[in-house]
Amino acid sequence: MSTIKPSLPAGVRDYLPPEMLFRASVLRRITQVYEQFGFSPIETPAIEREEVLTGGKPPDMIIWRARTSGANKDDESLALHYDLTVPLSRVVAAYPDLPRPFRRYQCQKVWRGEKPQAGRYREFMQFDADIVGSASLLADTEIVWLMVSAMRAVGFERFKVRFSTRKVLNALAGLIGIESGSPRARDLFRILDKQDKIGREGVAALLAKKFVADEERDANDPDATESGLGLTDEQVRVVKTFMEIDGDARSVISKLSELFIERSALGENAVNDLRTICDGLDNLGVSQDYWTVDVSVARGLAYYTGPVFETTLTDCPEFGSVMSGGRYDDLVARFTGDSMPAVGASIGVDRLFAAMEKLGMVKGPKTATQVLVTVMDQQLISQCLETLQMLRSAGIPSEIYMGSNTALKAQMAYALNQGIPFLIFIGVEESQNGIVTLKDTKNREQFPVPLEGLVEMIQIKQRLHLLQERYPAKGK
C-alpha cells in the first residue's frame, strides 16, 4: 500500500494542543474586551457568491474560488470570503431590522491567495469588531480605544495604534492636481503605501518615474514591471513635504494644518477629524504611549473612506500590522444602493500569534486536563470511574488513564509529560477506607483525602497554584 506524505500546502499551518490552548485563552481575552465594549457575535458562511465579495468588479486580491467536484456550468460562481467586513455589509443589507447602530464582533477563518511569508498566511483567522450605522467620530474614537484595550488584554504593552484618514490622502492628491477617486489617485496611494518597504526616497523616485500604461508594459522587462506616476518636480516636492510630517499626534496635526490651511477645504476637514479623535482619546484617558497620528497609514483596501488604523508591535515591526481597520461608509451601498456609515477593526489572529511565538509569549499547558485518575487495579475500575464522574460533574477537567502500558510509573510519566497538575490513586486500601490518594505534581506532595472532600480539596489546590503563579517569590 502506497503512503502519502503528511505535508501541508504553503501558506497554512497546524496548531497542536499547546498552541490551541494558548490561542483559546487569547481569543477569550479579546472576546471579553469586545463584549465589555457592547459588541455582540455573529457568524457568516465561509462560502459567498463571488459577486458579493467583489462587487462584480475584478477583486483587489487573489481570492479562492469554490466549487464542488460535480459542479456544472450552470452553478453560480462561489468563493471563500477574504475578510469579514464584506459579509458583514451583506448581513446588514439582508436584515434591515437589525438595530442601528449595529455593534458586532466576529471570529472566523478567511482565505487569500497571498504569497506566504513571516506572519502572512493564505488561510488565517480574523477577529473583527465593527459599528455600523454611526457617522459620529465617537465611533472611530471608540474603535481606537478598543484596539488599545484588546492589545493590552492579550499581554502587549509595547505597541502603537497609528491612524490617519483617507481624507488626508484625497486632499494631498488634490494639492498636486490629481482628482480624488481617479485611477491616478489610487496609484498615488498605492505608491505611498510602499514607504515602509522602499523608504521616502524610493517613493519619490517612483512618483517621478515615467508613467507606463498596462498595455504598454513589457512583462519580460523587470524595470517595466511597475509604472511610476510621472509627477513633476514640484508635485514630488509637495508629496515629500507630506511624507516628512512626523512627531507626536499634536505635532502631526499642527503640521498637516499648515500644509492644508487655505489650500484645501477637504484637508482642513481631515485635520479637524483627526483632532476630534485625539481629543476623545485624551478625554477617555487612553495613554498616548499606545496611539499616535501617522500620515503614512494608507491601508490597501479600496473601500475605506475615512479614518484608517494600523497596530504595529515595537518589538516585532517585521510582522507589519497585527490589528487594522478603518471607516467604510460606502460598502453597504453595494447591496442597497444607499450609503451607510460603518467603522471597525480586525485582528489578524495568526499573525499576532506568530509574533507572540517569536517574543516567547506562547506559554501554557499541553492539555486542559487538571486531574488524571490512575488505574492501579483493574478490579477497582468501577471506583475509578465513579471518581471520574464526580470530578467532571463538579466542572473539573479530568480523564482516566487509558494507555496500553499500565505500569504506575508509565501513568505518572504520562501525567508529568502532559503537565497535569493532579493525580488520583485508588488502591485496595483506599477503596476499603473511602479515600483516595491525591498527588499535587506542582508542589510535589501526596496525601490521603476523603472521597467526599476530594472536589473541595482540588479546588483549594487550584487556587493555591494560581496564587503561586501570580506571586512566585512568595512560595507556598
N, C-alpha and C positions, 0 to 999 in steps of 0.2 A: 504494500500500500504506500503510495507516494505521500509525502508530507508537504505542508505549505509553511513557508517561513512566516513566523508570527510578527511581522513588521508593520508599522503604520505608514500611511502616506505622509508626505511632507506637509507641515503646517498644522498638525493636530498632535495631541498628546494624551497619554493615560494619566489618571490620578488614582493612586493606590490609597488604602485606608488612612495612613498617617496624613497624607496631603488632603484627602477628602474631609477628615475630621477637623483639620485646621481651617479649611475653606468654609466648612459649615459654620464654624464659630465666627469667622469673619462676616459671612452673609447674615448671621443672626444679629451681629452688632450693627451692620448697615441697616437692616430691617427695623431695628429698634429706633434708630435715628429717623428714618423716613416716617415711621408711624408717629413718632413724637412730634413731627412737623405736620401731622394731619393728612398724610398720603395713604391711599387705600390700594390694595393689589388688584391687578387684572392679569389675564393670560390670553395670548392670541396664538393661532396656529403657526407652526414653522413654515408651512406652505401657503403662499398667497398667489393670487392671479398676478402674472408678470406686469400687466399694465397698472395694477395698484401700486407696485413698488417703483415703477419707472415713470409713471405719469404718461405713458405712451411715447416717451422720448428715449433716445439712447441713454443708458444708465451712466452715472458718474464713476462707476467702478465695475469690476468684473463680478457678475453675480452668478450664482449656481442655479441653473435651470433644473427642473424636476419633472420626471415622467415615469410612469410605470412601464414594466417590460412589455406589457400588452397594449400600450397606448397606440391609438391610431391617429391619423392626420386630423381628424375632426375634434380631438380633445383640445380644450383651451390651454393656452400656454401658462405654465406654472413655474414658480421659482421659490427658492428658500429666502426668507427675509434677511436682509443685510444689516438692518438695525431694527430698533423697536419703536422709533418715532413715527415712521410712515404707517405701520399697523395701528398705532395709537390714533393717528389722524383718521384712518378709516373707521375705527371704532366710534370716535366722536361723531363722525358723519352718519354712521349707521344707527346710532342710538341717541336720537335728539332729546330724549327725556333725561339724559344724564345731567347732574347738577352743574351749574356754571357759577364760579369756576369749578372745573373738574380736576381734582388732585389725585394722581395715580402714580403707583410705583409698579415696576415690572422687572422680573429677573428671569431671563431665558437665554439660550444659545442663539447666536446668529452666524451667518456664513458669508465670507467674502473671498474672492479669488486673489488674495494678497500674495505677494512674494514673501515667503517666510523669512523672518529674521528675529533678532532678540526681542522677546516680548510681543511679537506680532504673529498672529496665527490665522489660519483660514477658517477654523471653527473656534469660536470663543464665546464667553458669556458676558452679557451686558446687564448692568443693574441700573435702571433708569428711574428718575423721578421728574414729573412734569406738571405744570399748572396750565390748563387750557381754559381760555375764556376770560383772562385778565390782561388788560393793556397797561395796567399800573406798573410803574417801575419798582413798586414794593415787591412784585413777584420776582423780578430779576434780582433784587437785593436778597430776597429770601433764598433763591437758588444758590447764590454765592455763600450765604450763611450755612445752608445745608451742605454744600461741598466741603467747607471747612470742618463742620461738625462730623461728617462721615469719615473724613481722612483722620481726624484725631481719634475717633471711636475705634478705628482698626489699628491704632498704635503709632501713627506718624505724628511727629512734631516738626520735622524739617521738610517743609513743602511750601509751595506758593501757588495760590489760585490767581492766575493772571487773566485779566479781562480787558476788553476793548469793546467797540461796537462797529458793525458793518457800515453804519452811517459815517464814521470817520473815513473809512476806505472810499466810500462813494464820494465824500466831499473832496478827498485827495484827488480822485480821478477827475472831478470837476475842475479843480485848480489847474490841472495840466491839459484841460481841453478834451478829456475823454468822457463820453456820455455814460452815465450810470446805467448798468444793466446791459450794456453792449458787449459783444464778444471781446473787444479790446479791453474793456474794464475787467472782465473775467480773467483775461490773460495777465493783466497787471496784478490782480490779487494772487493769481497762481504763482507768479514770479516772486512777489513779496513774501509768500509763504515759504520760500526756499531759503530765507535769510539764515535760519539756524544751521542749514547744511552748507551753503556756499558763502556766507558772510555778506556784509553790506556791499563790499566792492564787487563781489561776484554778482549780486543782484543788479548793481548799477551797470555793470558790463553787459548783462543780459538785456536790460532795458534799452541800452543804446544799440545793441546788435540789430542788424537788419532784419526786418520782418519778412518771413517767407510763408506764403500760403501753403496749406497742407498739400494741395495737389501739385505744388511746385517742388516739394522736397524730395531729395534723393535718399531713399531709405538705406542705401548702401554707404552713404557718406556720414560718418559719425559726427562731423561738425555741423551737419544739417539736420540732425535729429530733433533739435529744439530750436524753434524760432525765437528771435528777440521781438521787441516792440518797435524798434526804430525810432525811439524818442530823441528829441533834440537835446543839446547840452543843457539848455535852460530847464526843460522838463525833467531831465535826470537830476539837476541840481535841487529842484523842489522836492523830488522824491527822496533824495539823500538827506535833505534837511528834516524831512518827516521821519526817516528811519533813525536819525540820530537823537530823536526825542527819547529820553530815558530819565531815570531817577525815581524817587518815591511817587506815590499816587498823586499827591497835590502838586508836585513839581511837573509831572507829565501833563496834568490838566492845565496848568498855567502856560506851558509851552505850546500846547495844542490851541489854546485860546489865542495866543499871539499869532499863530500861523493862520488861523481862520477868520479872526475878527475883521469885520467889514469886507471880507473877501468871499465868504461862503456862509449863507444862512443855514445850510444843512450842517456845515461844520460846527457852527455855534450851537445848533440844536444838539449835536452829538456830544459836545463838551458839557452841556447842561445835563444831559442824560447821565454821563459818567460821574459828574459832580453829585447828582442826586443819589446814585448808588453808593458812592463813598460816604456821603453824609449819613445815609441809612445804616451802613455797616458800623460807622463810628457811634451812632446813637444806640445801636444794639450791643455795643461793647465788644465787637469782633476785632481781635487784635490785628493790627497792620503787619504783624510778623507773618501772617498767613495769607495775605492778599495784596495785590497791587494792580495798578493800571499799566498795561503794556501794549503799545501800538503795534507790535509785531504779531499779535494774535490775530489771525485771519480766519482760521477754520476752513477746511477744504470743501465741505458740502455746500452746494449752491443754495439750499433752501433757507439759510439763516438770513434774517432781515434786520436784526438789531444787535443788542449786546451779545458777545461771544465769550466763552470761558474756557480756560485750559488749566490743568493742575500738573505741575512738574515736581518731581522729588529732588530735593537738594543733593542727596547722596547717590542718586541714580538718574542723572539727566539723560543718559543714553536711551532710556526707555520711552522718552517723549512724554506725552500727556497720558496720565492714567485715569483722569476724570475730566470730561469736557462736555460742552454743550452750548446752548445759546437760545436766542429768540427766533421763532419761525412763524410769523403771523400769516403766511400765505399757504401753508401746506394743506390745511383742511379744505381750502378752496378747490383743491384738485378734485374733491368729491362732491362739494356742494355748490361751487361757483361763488361762494361768499367767503371773504377773509374772516379768520377767527384768531385772535391773539393767543399765543402759546409760547411758553419758555420752559426749558428743562435742562437736565444734565445727566450724563451717563458714566458709570464706572466701567472701565474695561477690566473685568474681574481677573482674567487670565494674565493680562499684562501686569496688573497690580500684584498678583500672586508671584509672578516671575521676579519682580523687583524685591518682594519680601523674601523670596528664597535667596536671592543674591545678598541681601542685607542680614541674613541669618535670623530672620524673624519667624520663620516657619518652625514652630516648636509645639510639641503636644504629644498626646498618647497615640499608640498604634491601634488602639481599639477603644470602643465605647464601653466595653465590659468593665465593671467595677469589682465583681466577685466571681471567682471560679470555685464551683463546688467540685471537689475532687472525688474520685471513686476509689476507695480503699478496699472495698469488699463487695463483690457482685451480689452477695446475699443482702446487702444493705441498700440496694439501688432504690427501693421504694422510699426510704427515709431521705435519700439524696434528692429525689425528685420532689418530695413534699417540701423540703427546704428551699429548693429552687423556685417552686411555685409561690412560696411565702415571700421570698425576696422580690420576685417580679411583681407580685400583687402590691407590694409596697413602693413600686416605682424604682427599684434599684436594678440597674442593668446587670444581668447575671447570665452565666452559662454553666453547663455541666461538661466535664471533660469527656470527649468522645474519641480521643486518639487511639491508634492501634497499639502503641506502647503504653501499657497500663501501669508500669512501674511508677511508684510515687515520685521518684527522682525526676522522671520524664514529665510528669504532670506539673511539678514545681518549675521545671525548666521552661515549660510552655508558658506558664503564667508570668515568669520573670521576663522572658523574651518579649511578651506582648505588653509588658508594663501594667499588668493587672494588679491593683493595689491590695486586694484581699483574697485570701484562700480559706476555704472551709474544709475541715477534715472530720469525717464521721466514721469512727471505728466501732468495734463491738462495745467497748466501754462507754463511749459517748452515747451510743444508741440506747443502752440499758439505763443510763442516768438522765436522759432527756436533755443532753447538752450537745454542743458542737465545739470543736477547737477552731478558733479564729486566728489566722496569721496575718499580721499587718506587714507587708513586704517593704513599705517605705520606712517604717520605724524599726523594722527587724525585731518584732516582738510577737509572741504567740501565747494565748491563754484561753481557758475554757469559758464558754458563755452559755447560759441557759437558753434553750431554744426560743422561749417566749420573749427574751430580751435581745435577741440577735439583731433585729432590724434597727432598734434604737441604738445599740452599740455601734453598728456600722455607720449610721447617720452621724453619731458623735465623732467617730473617727474621720469621716469625710470632712466635717467642719474643721477638725484639727489640721488635716492635711492642707486645707485652703489657707488657714492662718499661717502655717509653716511656709507655704509658698509665698505669701504676701510679706511675711516678716522673717526671712530666712536666718537673720542674725539672732533672733530670739530663741531659736532651738525649739524644744518641745514646750 
